[in-house]
């Protein structure tokens, strides 16, 4: 082989090698299940951040800032904080009722629920539940607001009259719960009773309990409607469990630690779990079970999140640390 032929061969091999590197990098990018798009700084927020709600009509995101006694309002179009609601007492849950254009904010500090209405979020009243007002779910089908609180109950509120129309007793304080629009059943995580409670919404009472014997601290929950599964995450040990609609065990696998929110991406048959250890876990449904397809690093304590189908984004709350301000990290699911 001549010198010129050797040089040509070396160049050809280099080009092929570079092509393989770029192809590999491109494939990795395609395979990444979540892509960080932007970070939205919050307004001088310190301490723990809790749950989210959204006003889709105005494209506003509400962030419960438990450790800061405030709620930030983010304009999703401009990706900026446009308002901070103060004077709250450890706000945990937020829920937006489109039918009355009202934001509900539940407070752990005094058990109150504060209401804010309209484009300017003018104060619109207060409902006192008495103790540890927590997760909020809005059910457009029945036009009711459900709020977990106290030592074990779901308060049912009529948003038209802003009155408590029922209290559904439970065996201990409820954490995350989900309403199945098809069966009109409510599935409730009740960690201190080591169970998932099943509530008949129309009857207003608990009708079943699924005992949990091999894990504790079941906080987040979601419904995988296509798979007909109730999905719950446990902190001790860090485990995801899926149950059939009759409570039968369908799947179980180890996940990241200190989970506080999980969401089902029906479009991609995925589950996203935000964990305080500093990860978002991504699972994909395979048959009646799930398989891990990725872990995306976030930050310590970033355990609350919200998945929106429109826009197609996952929002993760990241606490302030050192010189880094608190922020909402915005991820785009891919592909």
N, C-alpha and C positions, 0 to 999 in steps of 0.2 A: 504494500500500500504506500503510495506517495505521501509526502508531507501534506500537499494540498488536499488529497483524499482524506487523510486523517483529520485535518482541520474541519473539513466539511462534515465528516461523520460526527465529530465531537459537537459541532454546532447543532446538527440535527437531533442528537441525543439530548442536548441542553434544552432545545425547544420543546421536545416531547416531554421531558421532565417538568419543565415549567407549566406546560399544558396540564399535566397530571395534577400538579399542585393547585393550579387555579380551578380545575374541575373538582378536586376534593374540597377546596374551600367553598366553592359554589354549592356543592351537594350538602355540605354542613350547614350553610346558610338556609338552604331550602328545608332541611330537616328540622331546624330550630322551631319548636312549637310556639314560642312567644318571642316577640322582638320588642325591645324597649324603644319607644318612640320619643318620649319626652318626660320631663319632670316638672310638675307644677308646684312652685314653692307656696307654702301656707303662710298665714299672717302671724308671725311671732308666736307660734304654737309650741308649747313645751308639754312634755308628759305623754301619757297614753292617748292614742287615737282609737275610736271605736267605729261604729258602723256608718253606712252610707245610704242615701236615697237619691232619687233623681226626678226632676221635673222635665219630662221629655219635650213638652211643648215649647218651653223656653230654653231648653238645653242647659239646665242648671243642675250641678251636682252639690249635694249637701253632705257635709262631713262632720260627724259628731266627735268633738275633741274633749273627751272625758277629763283628761288631766288638766285641761285649760279652761274648763267651765264655759265652753263656747261652741258654736257651730259656724263653720266657714261655708260660704256660698261661692261656688266656682262657675264661671261662665265657660262652658265647654267649647264655645266657638273661638273665644279669645285666649282660652287656657290661662285665665287669671282669676284670683280671688276678687270678687266685686262687693262682698259684704261679710261682716262678721257679726253674728248674733251673740251677745254677751249676757251676763246675769243669770246663767243657768247653774245647776248644781250636779256636776258629774254626768253630763248627758251621755247616754249609752245608745239608744235607738233613735232612728229618724224614719219617718214615713210620709210620703207625699200622696194626698188624695186628690186626684184630678177632678172628680165630680164636684168638689166644693172649693178647689184651688187652695188647699190648706196643707201646711206642713205641720206634722206632729213630731214633738221632741220629748222623749221619755228620759227622766232623770233618776239616777241611782241614789243621789244624795238625799232627796226628800220624798221620793215616790211620786213626784208630780209629772204631768204631761202638759207641756206648753204648746199652744197653737199659734201659728202665724199664717196670715192669709194674703193672697193676691200677689201682684208683681212686686210690691214694695215690702212684702212680708210683715205687714202690720200685726202687732199683737192682737190675738182674737180669742183669748180666754185661756182657761187652765182647768185641767181635770186632775183631781187628787186621788191617787190609787193607794197612797199610804206607805208603801215600802218597796224599794228596789225596782222601780219601773225600768223595764229592760227592752227586749226585742219587740219590734213592731212589724206587723204584716198587714197589708191592705188587700182586701178581697173585692175586686170590682164586681164579681158575679153576684155576691150578696149585698154589696155596698155596705160593708162593715169593716171596722178597724179592730184588729186583735193585738193586745199588748200583754206580754208575759210580765208578771210581777210577784212580789212578796214571797211567802213561804210555799206557794204553790197555787197559781191561778192564771187563767187567761181572762182578761177583761175584754168584753165585746162592746164596741162603741158605735153608735149610729152617727155618721158624720154629718147628717142633715140637722139633727137636734143637738149634737155634741154631748149626748147623754150616754151613760153606761146602761146598756139594755140587758146585760147578762154577765155573770161571772162563772167560769167553768173551773171547778176545783180540780187540782192535781195533787200528787203525793209529795211534791217538793218543788223548789223553784224551777221554772222552765227556762231553758236556754233556747237555742234555735228551734224554730218550728216551721212547718211548711203545710200549705193548704192544697189538697188535691182537688182540682175543679171538677173532675169526672165523678169521683165517689162522694164528694163533700165531706171527706174525712180530713182531720188535722193530725199530722204526725209531730210529736213533741219530744225533744231531748229533755229528759229529767235526770241529770247525772247523779244527784244525791240519792235518788231512789233506785239508781242503777237500772234504768229502764228507758224504753221509748214508749210513750203513751200514745194511744190512738183515741181520738176524740171524734164523736159524731157531731158535726157542726150544727145540723138542723135540730137534733135533740138537745144540744148544749150540755153534753156530758161525756166523760171518758167511758169507752166501751171495751177497751182491751189494753193490756200492757205486755210489751215484749221484754222479758228480763234479759239483762246483759250480765254474764258471769265472768268473762275472761278479760274484761277491759273496763276502765273507768274514765270519767271526765269526758263524756260525749257532749261537745259543745256545738260544732257546726253540723249542718244538715242540708241536703238538697234532694230533689226528686228527679230521677232519671226517667222521664215519662215514656220515652221510646222503649227503654228496657224494662219498664214496669217495676222499677226498683226504688227503694228508699235508701239513700246513701248517707252514712254518718261517719264522722271522724272522731277518734278517741285520742286522748293525750297520754294515757298510762295503761299499757304501752302505746306508743304512737302507731295507731292502726286505723285503716279504713275498712269499714264493713258495709256490705250491701245486703239488703233484705228484700225478699219478695213482698208483695202487697198483703200477704197473710202472715208476715213475720218470719218466714223461713229464711235461713241463712243462704245467701247466694254467692258471696265473695268475701275474701278477707286478705289483706296484705299490709305489710309494714309501710309507713309513710314518714314524712318529715315531722319534727317535734313541735309542740305548742301550736297546733292548728286552731284557728278561730273562725275561718270562713272557707266554704267550698261551694263551687258552682259547676253546673253541668252545661257544657257547650253542646247543645243538641245538633247544631250544624255539623260538627266534627266528631261527635260521639266521644267527647272528652270530659274529664273532670279536672278542674283547677283547684288546688288547695293552697291557701296562703298560711305560712307557718312562722311563728315567732323566732325560730332558730335562724331565720334569714334565708328562706327558700320559698319558691312557688313550685309545688309538685304538679306535674302534668301526667295524667293517666288517660288511657284510651280503652273504651269498652271493647272487649273481645268476647262475643257470646253473652253469657250472663255474668262474666267477670271483668276484671280490669288489669291492664298491664302498664307499667311505668314507661313513658316515652321521653321523659326529660325532667330536669330540675334546673330552675332558673334562679341564680343568686339575687337576693334583695339586700336586706340589712337586718340586724338583730332587732327583734320586737315588731317587725313589719308583718303583722298577722291578720289584719283585716283587709277586705277587698270587696270589689263589686264587678260583676260581669254584665255588660250591656250588649244586647244584640244589635242595637242601633244607637250610637255607632258601635261597630264590632270591636270592642276594646275591653281590656281588663284593667281596672284601677286598683292600685295597691297603696295603702297608707304607710308611710315610712316616718318614724319619729325623728325628732331632732337629736343629733348626737355630735358632741364636740362643736366644731364650727359649721357643721352642715345643718341647714334649717330643715324643719319638717317639710315633707313634700308628698304629693301624690304622683307615683310613678305610673305611667300609662303604657301598657303593653298592647301590641297588635298581635292577635293570634295568626298563625301561618300554618299551612297555606290557606 
